[in-house]
Amino acid sequence: MRYSQVRGAGLLEIMIALLLGAIILTEIFRYSFFLENSVIFSAKKVEAIEKNNVLFAWMARDIEMAGYVGCVNARSRECIIDDGRYLSTTWLMANGDVLQSQYMSTQQYSVINQENTNEVLIDGDNNLKPDDVVFIENCWEAEVTKIRKISSVNYGAQKKLQFYHPIKIENIKNAYVAKLIRNEYAIKETSRKNPQGSSILSLYVINEKNNSDEILENIQSITVIKSQNNVSISVKDNESLLPMVLVARAYNAS
């Protein structure tokens, strides 16, 4: 009986196989590491774009709308009646770390009739509330006053607005009522903590009723520069290497 001779793999062949396997595994790990870094980088880019979009949506609107008062802007109006002193001293304050803007809302409701010295009747479909500060505006006059009471008329089809002060503009015909919008941006501490235990700073927008909304978190600083009617804003957070920069133009206020 014959037995065939069986030879095992030699040491050299084993070493070559191990070397090739190590090279393949190294390339796989390198590719996986590259993909992971690409995903992280892409996620950060998307987050940065989203932050820029938020920054643009809030701040650019307020800069461009500052001083808007209906068909005639604040810069061109001779007088705006403001006995209650509801308006800020400037329509657009942009300097250092301060950005404040005020203007008339574009959601305007036509005045149907003046009921008496401190009441007007307007279209019923509106979002006005008691203690809202509003403009009463036609293309010749403008007045700022505060709503005391709102009553439904004609089964809610119309609303009667009662103000704290008598209306002083002479021509209420063809007038509109719209809210005063005043937003101020500020960096404030939140109740949240970072891994080091210190408070997280966020960028807030504060409205005319002193209510605040958080729009960007983990903020380090904000720098506002105004040159003529152009406003440049730089916001630095704690994650991005470069600050977010926004440039907008104020069309209605100097």
C-alpha positions in Angstrom: 0.0 0.0 0.0 1.3 3.4 -0.9 0.7 6.6 1.0 0.7 9.9 -0.8 3.1 12.4 0.7 1.2 15.5 2.2 3.1 18.7 2.7 2.0 21.5 5.0 2.3 25.2 4.3 5.7 26.5 4.8 6.7 29.3 7.2 7.4 31.7 4.4 4.0 31.1 2.9 2.3 31.7 6.3 4.3 35.0 6.8 3.3 36.2 3.3 -0.4 35.4 4.0 -0.3 37.2 7.4 1.4 40.2 5.8 -1.2 40.4 3.0 -4.0 40.1 5.6 -2.5 42.9 7.7 -2.2 45.1 4.7 -5.9 44.5 3.8 -7.1 45.1 7.3 -5.0 48.3 7.5 -6.6 49.6 4.4 -10.1 48.7 5.7 -9.5 50.5 8.9 -8.1 53.5 7.1 -11.1 53.7 4.8 -13.5 53.3 7.8 -11.7 56.0 9.7 -11.9 58.3 6.6 -15.6 57.6 6.2 -16.2 58.3 9.9 -14.3 61.6 9.7 -16.2 62.5 6.6 -19.5 61.8 8.3 -18.5 63.9 11.3 -17.3 66.7 9.1 -20.5 66.7 7.0 -22.6 66.7 10.1 -20.7 69.8 11.4 -21.1 71.5 8.1 -24.8 70.8 8.1 -25.1 72.1 11.6 -23.1 75.2 10.7 -25.4 75.8 7.7 -28.5 75.4 9.9 -27.1 77.9 12.4 -26.4 80.3 9.6 -29.9 79.9 8.3 -31.3 80.6 11.8 -29.1 83.6 12.2 -30.1 84.9 8.8 -33.8 84.3 9.3 -34.1 86.2 12.6 -31.5 88.9 12.4 -31.6 89.8 8.7 -35.3 90.3 8.8 -35.1 92.6 11.8 -32.3 94.7 10.3 -34.0 95.1 6.9 -37.4 95.8 8.5 -36.2 98.3 11.1 -38.0 101.6 10.7 -40.8 100.2 8.5 -44.0 102.1 9.4 -46.4 101.2 6.6 -46.5 103.1 3.3 -44.1 105.7 4.6 -41.1 104.6 6.6 -39.8 106.1 9.8 -37.0 107.9 8.0 -39.4 109.9 5.8 -42.1 110.6 8.3 -42.3 114.0 9.9 -44.0 112.9 13.1 -45.2 109.7 14.8 -47.6 110.3 17.7 -46.3 108.4 20.8 -47.9 109.9 23.9 -47.4 106.6 25.9 -43.7 106.5 25.0 -43.9 103.0 23.7 -41.2 103.4 21.0 -37.5 103.0 21.6 -35.3 106.0 21.0 -33.8 104.5 17.8 -35.3 102.3 15.1 -32.1 100.3 14.7 -29.4 100.1 17.4 -26.4 98.1 16.1 -23.1 98.6 17.9 -20.7 96.4 19.9 -22.7 93.4 21.2 -26.0 95.2 20.9 -28.6 94.7 18.2 -32.1 96.1 18.7 -34.7 96.7 16.0 -38.3 98.0 16.0 -40.8 98.3 13.2 -44.5 97.9 12.3 -45.6 94.4 11.5 -46.6 93.6 7.9 -49.7 91.8 9.2 -52.0 94.8 9.0 -55.8 95.0 9.6 -58.0 97.7 8.0 -60.0 100.0 10.2 -63.7 99.9 9.3 -64.9 102.6 11.5 -64.0 104.7 14.6 -66.5 104.0 17.3 -65.5 106.8 19.6 -62.3 108.7 20.8 -60.5 105.5 21.9 -62.2 102.7 20.0 -62.0 101.4 16.4 -63.6 98.6 14.5 -61.4 96.3 12.5 -61.6 93.1 10.5 -62.3 90.1 12.7 -59.6 87.7 11.5 -56.5 88.9 13.4 -54.0 87.8 16.1 -54.1 91.0 18.2 -54.3 90.7 22.0 -55.0 93.0 24.9 -51.8 94.9 26.0 -50.4 94.7 22.5 -48.7 97.9 21.4 -49.9 98.8 17.9 -49.5 101.3 15.1 -52.5 103.1 13.7 -51.3 104.3 10.3 -52.5 105.8 7.1 -50.2 107.3 4.4 -50.2 110.7 6.1 -50.2 110.0 9.9 -49.0 107.4 12.3 -49.7 106.8 16.0 -48.5 104.3 18.5 -50.9 103.2 21.3 -51.7 100.2 23.5 -54.8 98.0 23.3 -56.8 97.8 26.5 -59.6 95.5 25.5 -60.8 93.5 22.5 -64.5 92.7 21.9 -66.1 90.6 19.2 -68.8 92.2 17.0 -71.2 90.7 14.5 -70.5 87.1 15.7 -66.8 87.5 15.5 -66.7 88.9 12.0 -65.3 92.1 13.3 -63.3 93.2 16.4 -63.6 96.3 18.5 -60.3 97.6 19.8 -60.4 99.8 22.9 -57.2 101.7 23.6 -55.8 103.1 26.9 -55.5 106.6 25.3 -57.7 108.6 22.9 -56.8 108.3 19.3 -55.1 111.5 18.1 -54.6 111.0 14.4 -57.2 113.1 12.5 -57.9 110.9 9.5 -58.8 107.4 10.6 -60.3 106.6 7.1 -58.2 104.2 5.1 -56.0 103.5 8.2 -54.5 100.2 9.3 -53.7 98.7 12.6 -50.6 96.5 13.1 -48.4 95.4 16.0 -45.2 97.0 17.1 -42.4 94.6 16.7 -39.3 95.2 18.8 -36.6 92.6 19.1 -33.3 92.8 21.0 -30.6 90.1 20.8 -28.5 89.2 23.8 -26.2 86.4 25.1 -27.4 84.9 28.4 -26.6 82.0 30.6 -28.9 78.9 30.4 -29.7 76.4 33.1 -27.7 73.7 31.2 -24.1 72.8 32.0 -21.3 71.8 29.7 -19.0 68.8 30.6 -16.7 71.1 32.5 -19.5 72.1 34.8 -19.9 75.7 33.7 -23.1 77.3 32.3 -23.8 77.2 28.6 -24.3 80.6 26.9 -27.0 81.0 24.3 -28.2 83.7 22.0 -31.7 84.9 22.8 -34.1 87.3 21.1 -36.2 89.4 23.5 -39.4 91.0 22.3 -41.3 94.1 23.2 -43.1 92.3 26.1 -39.7 91.1 27.5 -40.4 87.5 26.5 -37.3 85.7 25.3 -36.7 82.8 22.9 -33.4 80.9 22.5 -32.3 80.8 18.9 -28.6 79.6 19.1 -27.0 77.6 21.9 -23.3 77.3 23.0 -22.4 80.8 21.9 -19.2 82.5 22.9 -19.6 86.1 21.6 -21.4 88.4 19.2 -19.9 91.4 17.5 -22.1 94.0 15.7 -20.7 96.7 13.3 -22.8 99.3 11.5 -21.5 101.3 8.6 -24.0 103.7 7.1 -27.0 101.4 6.4 -25.0 98.1 6.3 -24.8 96.0 9.4 -22.2 93.2 9.8 -22.7 90.6 12.6 -20.2 88.0 13.7 -21.3 85.2 16.0 -18.7 82.9 17.5 -19.7 79.6 19.1 -17.6 77.1 21.0 -17.4 74.4 18.3 -16.7 76.1 15.0 -13.2 77.4 14.1 -14.6 80.3 12.1 -17.4 82.7 13.3 -20.7 82.9 11.5 -20.9 86.1 9.6 -24.1 87.9 8.4 -24.3 91.1 6.4 -27.6 92.8 5.9 -28.8 96.3 4.9 -31.3 98.5 6.7 -33.6 99.9 4.1 -36.0 102.0 6.3 -33.8 103.4 9.1 -30.6 105.4 9.0 
